[in-house]
Amino acid sequence: MSIRALDTAEPGLRDLTAPEVGAETARGRIWSKLRRSPSAMVGLAILCVYVGLALAGPLVAPFDPGHDILRDQFLTPSVHHFLGTDDLGRDEFLMLVYGARYTLYLGFLAVAIGLAVGLPLGAASGYFGGWVDLLVQRFTDVLLSFPGILLALALVAGLGVGLRNVIIAVGISSIPIFIRLVRASALSIRELPYVEAARALGVPNWLILLRHVLPNSLAPVIVQATLQLGAAILVAAGLGFLGLGVQKPTPEWGSMLGEARTYIFTDASLVTLPGLAIFGAVLAFNLVGDGLRDALDPRLK
Amino acid sequence: MLTYIARRVLVSIPTVFGVATVIFLLVRLLPGDPARVIAGVLATPEDVDRIRHQFGLDQPLYVQYVTYIAHLLTGDLGISTRTGEPVTQEIFSRLPYTMELAVVSTVIAVTVGVTIGVLAATRRGTVLDLLISSLAVFGLSMPVYWLGLMLIIVLAIDIHAFPAAGAQDPLGFVLPSVTLALFSLALVARQSRSAMLEVLNQDFVRTARAKGAPLRTVLVKHALRNALLPVVTVIGLQFGALIGGAVLTETVFSWPGVGRLLVDSIFSRDYPVVQGVVLMLAVSFIFVNLLVDLLYAYVDPRIRYS
């Protein structure tokens, strides 16, 4: 029997590729559902604008936006300065454009930290149970006991301010939610027959975790990661607003807003615009996250 | 029920210890020598040594930790390095302001949130539903400090309707509490809407309608009572958002609460106060969630915790 014959004639072997095909159509189904949700599309459109701005930043602003000309302070919008200038004579529009880079960078890295620590801990906690579960869950309880922005605030108070520490602080505060999420799916997956079969075949635990447990908890993780991006941006900007986040002269929206507060009577637009930028970014991630949830979880709606 | 309460309380004790330990370690990570900060720039090395000894900073870490825990158990949070007052006193003099703000905001969030959430659910798919659902996602995405500043610009600077800052005037209450309430309001509205939708699909609601009970009675007596259960949980969760939001809101409105105290203390490296405030806020969050869990078990007879 030739190899070609094997390829075409044996239905049992063809079936091996079936899950792949299924995955393709599932992705298509999710996308078509997502496309039918107007709010998710609005969110996606806003995101495209932000990503575009972040990528095009150096093109529209070939010079450093931190560059200040003191005699140009508080200029009203003009041909030279599209949105006017701030208290140090820096171009507000360029600062906002550069802010998109820092905000997205910060959000993605922070959530990446949350995922990198949260997924394995959550999967191990749910899959192994016993003392591993107990230990991880008490750790999660402790992290979750710091309400809202407080954990990031306390971490920054300990680590010090600046871009890197803000990313670490916001990243650590994103860990517990992923632990809880993955643990819940791992708990149900570990009882399923195919996991039992894999274990009976002698597949090592780490491989079962990697090949079966993690992929099966992917849907809620994707939804949560999207929503968490919004939350991370909100917290990081909050730290910046308090003066405990990314520092001058980095054009980060939260700290721009915090500095502009002093000039609220002089130039209200310096307060309005960075806040609007933060609001837009968080809203976009929330809309896309909600859309994904509706598309991935047919039980809701 | 009693055993359940006892067990829940016992489980939260190690969490409180964990929180205390994390805070202790975090504060010790602080870059720079706290003794030098306390002593000030003009201090001689002898002064710095004296202060290091006075605050126990010359002791090994584990000794400091044991002393810290022993003091915590007697309710002693240490002495503020900035004012020289006991930390508990600093916190208690500021706490009423934060409590007032938190209580008023929670009342706004729960009453308005449940009302519009139920309204959206009963008018599902209408313009009103769309409007309320959009308001909810806007509220969840809005930076609370930005909302506060926008309210100041429009209502305090432009039309002078409310004071921009301070807690002296009763009118000064309006802007901070509305600002702080919005996020929680959005959360509660969303949760009430989906809880209500779920209950409206249940058989007993259809039966009640079928036997001729008026819509109003069915909504209030049958649906709402059942929909309130998940809402109770969200009220506990929103308390966390409320505390985090209070730190930011108090900064925006120069409100003399514990949130401002925390931020000021971080800036002046007054670490006993930072430690004390974070611990107090975390423990009250644990406590509120404990209460919510117990309340949940009490109001829902279907749940039998053993």
Interface residues (C-beta under 8 A of the other chain):
Chain A: S39 R138 F139 D141 V142 S145 F146 P147 G148 I149 L150 L153 A154 L155 V156 A157 G158 L159 G160 G230 L234 A237 G238 F241 L242 G243 L244 G254 L257 G258 R261 I264 F265 A268 V271 T272 G275 L276 I278 F279 V282 L283 N286 L287 D290 L300
Chain B: P14 T15 V16 G18 V19 V22 I23 L26 V27 R28 L29 L30 P31 V137 F138 L140 S141 M142 P143 V144 Y145 W146 L149 M150 I152 I153 I157 S194 F239 G240 A241 L242 I243 G244 G245 V247 L248 T251 V252 L262 V263 I266 F267 V274 V278 L281 A282 V283 F285 I286
